[in-house]
Amino acid sequence: MSHRFTIGVEEEFQIIDPATGELRSHVSQLVAATSANLGEQVKREMHQSIVEIGTNICANVDELTADMHRTRGELVRAAESVGLYVAASGTHPFSNWIDQVISPGERYKNIVEELQQLARSLLIFGMHVHVAVPDRTTMIDLMNMVRYFLPHLLALSTSSPFWMGRDTGLKSFRTTVFRRFPRTGIPDHFNSWSEYEDYVALLIKLRSIDNAKKIWWDVRPHPTFGTLEFRICDVTPRIEDAIAIAALAQAIVVKLHQLYTKNMGYRMYPRALIEENKWRAARWGVEGNLIDFGKQAEVPMRELGEELLDFVDDVVDDLGSRAALKPIQRILREGTSAERQLRTYAQTGDLKAVVRQIVQETRGESSAQPASAAHFPANA
């Protein structure tokens, strides 16, 4: 490959009170505790109960794996050093957004002023995957093509079945919460980079946005990084799952670029059809059926996941990511964090037990292990 499809990941984590399992707006203490080792890799978000960490630009998935283990590990240690835990899940099972404190700063003030309760209630946690692409023309053409696979990535990452103390019936309720925001969801098809630029310029001219960062599509050209940014995934507690999903996103981009350079491309489908699959992925995750639009038939996501692995198989060795992708088959077979959370709740009837499980998995422990870290009492 003449172009280096570098990769990076950003993850948003919940800040947890060990005594109660609830969210706590203590990001200042946490950032201060991590600053020596993570520097600018740790960031605040709009709510003070959210902390974000990002990797460096990684040449390959091996570098990404090392950096994600380092940054997650530093975050966990820093949190525990100041009497907190962190948890990776698309929503908190029972904390209420009304109780959370908004971070200070002009940026967040402006977002809340514009979006009001939509912004205040955006208590969700995602993973963003950045894959570098060769140039702007290629960026738009690849964005058009990767849209088809966004529901598949969502289904593999689902980790938000609960919202404000209730079983929502969805595997990714985070998706529904974010859908309320403007300029979200599956992007439209763009014929060229200039058409995309004209769209952004028009929104800025009409004072709908002041910069392209306020376009929050499920995949977008990042305004400054020169990457395709996948924004559709829930954050996942198991680090190996997060790495696998990021590696799969990179492999999809590289495979489509390979076809693109051979003038083969990938069949485009309308946004409305892809949104149908996105809904199915959010509702049922890997346990449901997506639509194969070529066959005009429903197909189990588990089968489509295996087909997707076959689709990218001829590029993963060049990328050095075959081993990193192995957890995808386990996810397809055993389910995602959403299924594990729901099983724990079915067994215990206790959402605090669900939080304990998420904390343990974020720490790198099996949920079958004793709760050495997350010891807050049940039904306290």
C-alpha positions as CSV (number, residue, x, y, z in Angstrom):
1,M,0.0,0.0,0.0
2,S,1.5,3.3,-1.1
3,H,-0.6,5.2,1.3
4,R,-0.3,4.7,5.1
5,F,-3.8,4.3,6.4
6,T,-2.9,5.5,9.9
7,I,-5.4,5.0,12.6
8,G,-6.4,6.6,15.9
9,V,-9.2,6.1,18.4
10,E,-11.1,8.4,20.9
11,E,-13.1,6.9,23.7
12,E,-15.5,8.6,26.1
13,F,-15.7,7.1,29.6
14,Q,-18.1,7.5,32.5
15,I,-16.7,8.8,35.8
16,I,-18.2,6.6,38.6
17,D,-18.6,7.1,42.3
18,P,-17.4,3.8,44.0
19,A,-19.8,4.3,46.9
20,T,-23.0,4.3,44.8
21,G,-22.2,3.3,41.2
22,E,-23.6,6.7,40.0
23,L,-22.0,9.2,37.7
24,R,-20.0,11.9,39.4
25,S,-19.1,15.3,37.9
26,H,-15.4,15.1,38.9
27,V,-13.6,15.4,35.6
28,S,-11.3,18.2,37.0
29,Q,-9.9,15.9,39.6
30,L,-9.4,13.1,37.1
31,V,-7.8,15.2,34.4
32,A,-5.4,16.7,37.1
33,A,-4.5,13.1,38.1
34,T,-3.8,12.0,34.6
35,S,-2.0,15.0,33.2
36,A,1.5,13.9,33.9
37,N,1.2,10.7,31.9
38,L,-1.4,11.4,29.3
39,G,-1.0,15.2,28.7
40,E,-3.3,16.3,25.9
41,Q,-4.5,12.8,25.3
42,V,-7.1,13.2,28.1
43,K,-9.9,15.8,27.6
44,R,-13.0,17.1,29.2
45,E,-16.4,16.8,27.5
46,M,-19.6,18.7,27.8
47,H,-20.7,17.0,31.0
48,Q,-18.3,16.9,33.9
49,S,-19.1,13.2,34.4
50,I,-17.5,12.3,31.1
51,V,-13.8,12.0,30.3
52,E,-12.3,11.4,26.9
53,I,-9.0,9.8,26.0
54,G,-7.4,9.6,22.6
55,T,-4.6,7.6,21.2
56,N,-1.7,9.1,19.2
57,I,-1.6,8.7,15.4
58,C,-0.8,5.0,15.0
59,A,0.9,3.6,12.0
60,N,-0.8,0.2,12.4
61,V,-3.1,-1.8,14.7
62,D,-0.1,-3.1,16.8
63,E,0.7,0.5,17.7
64,L,-2.9,1.2,18.3
65,T,-3.2,-1.8,20.6
66,A,-0.2,-0.7,22.7
67,D,-1.5,2.9,22.9
68,M,-5.0,1.9,23.9
69,H,-3.7,-0.4,26.6
70,R,-1.4,2.4,27.9
71,T,-4.0,5.2,27.8
72,R,-6.9,3.1,29.3
73,G,-4.5,1.7,32.0
74,E,-3.3,5.2,32.9
75,L,-6.9,6.4,33.1
76,V,-8.1,3.6,35.3
77,R,-5.1,4.1,37.7
78,A,-5.5,7.8,37.8
79,A,-9.2,7.5,38.6
80,E,-8.6,5.1,41.4
81,S,-5.9,7.3,42.8
82,V,-8.5,10.0,43.5
83,G,-11.2,7.7,44.7
84,L,-13.1,7.2,41.4
85,Y,-13.8,4.5,38.8
86,V,-14.2,4.8,35.1
87,A,-16.6,2.7,33.0
88,A,-16.9,2.2,29.2
89,S,-20.6,1.9,28.1
90,G,-22.7,3.8,25.7
91,T,-25.1,5.0,28.5
92,H,-25.0,4.8,32.3
93,P,-27.7,2.3,33.4
94,F,-29.4,4.5,35.9
95,S,-27.9,8.0,36.5
96,N,-30.1,10.9,35.4
97,W,-28.8,13.6,33.0
98,I,-30.6,16.2,35.1
99,D,-28.1,15.6,38.0
100,Q,-25.0,16.2,35.8
101,V,-22.9,19.4,35.7
102,I,-22.1,21.0,32.4
103,S,-18.4,21.9,31.9
104,P,-17.4,25.5,31.8
105,G,-16.1,27.2,28.7
106,E,-17.4,29.2,25.8
107,R,-17.7,26.2,23.5
108,Y,-20.1,24.3,25.8
109,K,-22.0,27.4,26.7
110,N,-22.7,28.1,23.0
111,I,-23.8,24.5,22.4
112,V,-26.2,24.6,25.3
113,E,-27.5,28.0,24.3
114,E,-28.2,26.7,20.8
115,L,-29.5,23.2,21.5
116,Q,-30.9,23.7,25.0
117,Q,-32.3,20.5,26.6
118,L,-31.0,18.4,23.7
119,A,-27.5,19.3,24.8
120,R,-28.1,19.0,28.5
121,S,-29.6,15.5,28.1
122,L,-26.8,14.2,25.8
123,L,-25.3,11.9,28.5
124,I,-23.9,9.3,26.1
125,F,-20.5,7.7,25.5
126,G,-19.1,6.8,22.2
127,M,-15.9,5.6,20.4
128,H,-14.6,7.4,17.4
129,V,-12.2,5.8,14.9
130,H,-10.1,7.9,12.6
131,V,-8.6,6.4,9.5
132,A,-6.3,8.5,7.3
133,V,-7.1,8.6,3.6
134,P,-4.9,9.8,0.7
135,D,-6.7,13.0,-0.4
136,R,-9.9,14.9,-0.4
137,T,-11.4,13.4,-3.5
138,T,-10.8,9.9,-2.2
139,M,-12.2,11.0,1.2
140,I,-15.6,11.8,-0.2
141,D,-15.8,8.7,-2.5
142,L,-14.8,6.4,0.4
143,M,-17.2,8.1,2.8
144,N,-20.0,7.4,0.2
145,M,-19.0,3.7,0.1
146,V,-18.4,3.1,3.9
147,R,-21.9,4.3,4.8
148,Y,-23.3,0.8,3.9
149,F,-21.2,-0.8,6.7
150,L,-22.0,1.6,9.5
151,P,-24.9,-0.4,10.8
152,H,-22.7,-3.5,11.0
153,L,-20.1,-1.6,13.1
154,L,-22.9,-0.3,15.4
155,A,-24.3,-3.8,15.9
156,L,-20.8,-5.1,16.9
157,S,-20.4,-2.3,19.5
158,T,-23.8,-2.0,21.2
159,S,-23.4,-1.3,24.9
160,S,-26.3,0.9,25.9
161,P,-29.5,-1.1,26.7
162,F,-30.4,1.0,29.8
163,W,-31.4,4.6,30.2
164,M,-32.2,6.4,33.5
165,G,-33.0,3.1,35.3
166,R,-35.1,1.4,32.6
167,D,-34.5,-1.4,30.1
168,T,-35.1,0.4,26.9
169,G,-35.6,-2.7,24.7
170,L,-32.8,-1.4,22.5
171,K,-29.2,-2.6,22.4
172,S,-27.9,0.9,21.6
173,F,-30.2,3.5,23.2
174,R,-27.2,5.9,22.8
175,T,-28.0,5.9,19.1
176,T,-31.6,7.2,19.7
177,V,-30.4,9.9,22.2
178,F,-27.9,11.2,19.7
179,R,-30.4,11.1,16.8
180,R,-32.2,14.1,18.4
181,F,-29.2,16.3,17.5
182,P,-29.2,18.1,14.2
183,R,-26.8,17.1,11.5
184,T,-26.5,13.5,12.8
185,G,-27.1,10.1,11.3
186,I,-26.0,8.5,8.0
187,P,-24.7,11.2,5.7
188,D,-26.1,11.8,2.3
189,H,-24.2,10.9,-0.9
190,F,-21.9,13.6,-2.2
191,N,-20.8,13.7,-5.8
192,S,-17.5,15.4,-5.0
193,W,-15.4,17.1,-2.4
194,S,-16.4,20.5,-3.8
195,E,-20.1,19.6,-3.3
196,Y,-19.4,18.8,0.3
197,E,-17.4,22.0,0.7
198,D,-20.3,24.0,-0.8
199,Y,-22.6,22.3,1.7
200,V,-20.5,23.3,4.6
201,A,-19.9,26.8,3.3
202,L,-23.7,27.3,2.9
203,L,-24.4,26.3,6.5
204,I,-21.7,28.6,7.7
205,K,-23.0,31.5,5.6
206,L,-26.5,30.9,6.9
207,R,-25.2,30.8,10.5
208,S,-26.4,27.2,11.0
209,I,-22.9,26.3,12.1
210,D,-19.6,28.1,12.6
211,N,-17.4,25.3,11.5
212,A,-17.5,21.8,10.1
213,K,-17.0,20.2,13.6
214,K,-20.7,20.8,14.2
215,I,-21.6,18.3,11.6
216,W,-22.0,15.1,13.7
217,W,-22.7,12.4,11.1
218,D,-22.0,8.7,11.8
219,V,-19.0,9.1,9.5
220,R,-17.5,12.4,8.4
221,P,-14.4,13.9,6.9
222,H,-12.6,15.3,10.0
223,P,-12.2,19.0,9.5
224,T,-8.5,19.1,10.4
225,F,-7.1,15.6,10.7
226,G,-7.3,14.4,7.1
227,T,-9.2,11.3,8.3
228,L,-12.5,9.6,7.8
229,E,-14.0,9.6,11.3
230,F,-16.3,6.8,12.3
231,R,-18.6,8.1,15.0
232,I,-21.4,5.5,15.0
233,C,-20.1,3.1,17.7
234,D,-20.9,2.8,21.4
235,V,-17.8,2.8,23.5
236,T,-17.2,-0.8,24.6
237,P,-15.9,-2.0,28.0
238,R,-13.6,-4.8,26.8
239,I,-10.5,-3.2,25.3
240,E,-10.0,-6.1,22.9
241,D,-13.4,-5.5,21.4
242,A,-12.7,-1.8,20.9
243,I,-9.5,-2.6,19.2
244,A,-11.1,-5.2,17.0
245,I,-13.9,-2.8,15.9
246,A,-11.3,-0.1,15.1
247,A,-9.3,-2.6,13.1
248,L,-12.4,-3.6,11.2
249,A,-13.2,0.0,10.4
250,Q,-9.6,0.5,9.0
251,A,-9.8,-2.8,7.0
252,I,-13.1,-1.7,5.5
253,V,-11.6,1.6,4.3
254,V,-8.5,-0.1,2.9
255,K,-10.6,-2.8,1.1
256,L,-12.8,-0.2,-0.4
257,H,-9.8,1.9,-1.4
258,Q,-8.3,-1.2,-3.1
259,L,-11.5,-1.6,-5.1
260,Y,-11.6,2.2,-5.8
261,T,-8.1,2.2,-7.3
262,K,-9.2,-0.6,-9.6
263,N,-12.3,1.4,-10.7
264,M,-14.5,-1.3,-9.1
265,G,-16.0,0.6,-6.2
266,Y,-18.9,-0.6,-4.1
267,R,-22.6,-0.3,-4.9
268,M,-24.1,2.8,-3.4
269,Y,-27.4,2.7,-1.5
270,P,-29.7,5.5,-0.5
271,R,-29.4,7.0,2.9
272,A,-33.0,6.0,3.7
273,L,-32.2,2.3,3.2
274,I,-29.0,2.4,5.2
275,E,-31.0,4.1,8.0
276,E,-33.3,1.1,8.1
277,N,-30.3,-1.1,8.9
278,K,-29.0,1.4,11.4
279,W,-32.4,1.1,13.3
280,R,-32.2,-2.7,13.2
281,A,-28.6,-2.6,14.5
282,A,-29.6,-0.2,17.4
283,R,-32.7,-2.3,18.2
284,W,-31.4,-5.8,18.1
285,G,-27.6,-5.6,17.7
286,V,-25.9,-8.9,16.7
287,E,-29.0,-10.9,17.6
288,G,-31.1,-9.3,14.9
289,N,-31.4,-9.3,11.1
290,L,-30.1,-6.6,8.8
291,I,-31.2,-6.2,5.2
292,D,-29.0,-7.3,2.3
293,F,-30.2,-4.8,-0.2
294,G,-28.5,-6.6,-3.1
295,K,-30.5,-9.8,-2.3
296,Q,-33.5,-7.8,-1.0
297,A,-33.7,-10.1,1.9
298,E,-33.3,-10.1,5.7
299,V,-30.1,-11.8,6.8
300,P,-28.9,-12.5,10.4
301,M,-26.3,-10.0,11.5
302,R,-24.2,-12.9,12.7
303,E,-24.0,-14.1,9.0
304,L,-23.4,-10.7,7.7
305,G,-20.6,-10.2,10.2
306,E,-18.9,-13.3,8.9
307,E,-19.4,-12.1,5.4
308,L,-17.8,-8.8,6.3
309,L,-14.8,-10.5,7.7
310,D,-14.5,-12.5,4.5
311,F,-14.8,-9.2,2.5
312,V,-11.8,-7.6,4.2
313,D,-9.8,-10.9,4.5
314,D,-7.4,-10.1,1.6
315,V,-6.2,-6.8,3.2
316,V,-5.8,-7.7,6.9
317,D,-2.4,-9.4,6.6
318,D,-0.9,-6.4,4.8
319,L,-2.4,-4.3,7.6
320,G,-1.1,-6.7,10.3
321,S,-4.5,-6.8,11.9
322,R,-5.6,-10.5,11.6
323,A,-5.0,-11.3,15.2
324,A,-6.6,-8.1,16.4
325,L,-9.8,-8.9,14.5
326,K,-10.3,-12.3,16.2
327,P,-12.7,-10.9,18.9
328,I,-15.2,-10.1,16.2
329,Q,-16.1,-13.7,15.8
330,R,-16.5,-14.0,19.6
331,I,-18.8,-11.0,19.6
332,L,-20.9,-12.5,16.8
333,R,-21.1,-15.8,18.7
334,E,-21.6,-14.6,22.3
335,G,-22.9,-11.1,21.9
336,T,-21.8,-7.6,22.9
337,S,-21.7,-5.7,26.2
338,A,-25.4,-5.0,25.7
339,E,-26.2,-8.8,26.0
340,R,-23.9,-9.2,29.0
341,Q,-25.5,-6.2,30.8
342,L,-29.0,-7.6,30.1
343,R,-28.0,-11.0,31.4
344,T,-26.6,-9.6,34.6
345,Y,-29.7,-7.6,35.2
346,A,-31.9,-10.6,34.5
347,Q,-29.9,-12.6,37.0
348,T,-29.7,-10.0,39.7
349,G,-32.5,-7.4,39.2
350,D,-29.9,-4.9,40.2
351,L,-28.6,-2.1,38.0
352,K,-25.7,-1.5,40.4
353,A,-24.5,-5.0,39.5
354,V,-24.6,-4.0,35.9
355,V,-22.4,-1.0,36.6
356,R,-20.0,-3.2,38.6
357,Q,-19.7,-5.5,35.6
358,I,-19.0,-2.6,33.3
359,V,-16.3,-1.2,35.7
360,Q,-14.7,-4.6,35.9
361,E,-14.6,-5.2,32.2
362,T,-13.2,-1.6,31.7
363,R,-10.4,-2.5,34.1
364,G,-9.6,-5.6,32.1
365,E,-11.2,-8.1,34.5
366,S,-13.7,-10.7,33.6
367,S,-17.2,-10.1,35.0
368,A,-16.9,-13.6,36.4
369,Q,-14.1,-12.6,38.7
370,P,-14.7,-11.3,42.2
371,A,-15.6,-7.6,42.3
372,S,-12.2,-6.5,43.6
373,A,-12.6,-2.9,42.3
374,A,-16.3,-2.1,42.0
375,H,-17.5,-2.9,45.5
376,F,-20.3,-0.5,45.9
377,P,-23.2,-2.2,47.6
378,A,-26.2,-3.6,45.8
379,N,-29.5,-1.7,46.3
380,A,-27.8,0.9,48.4
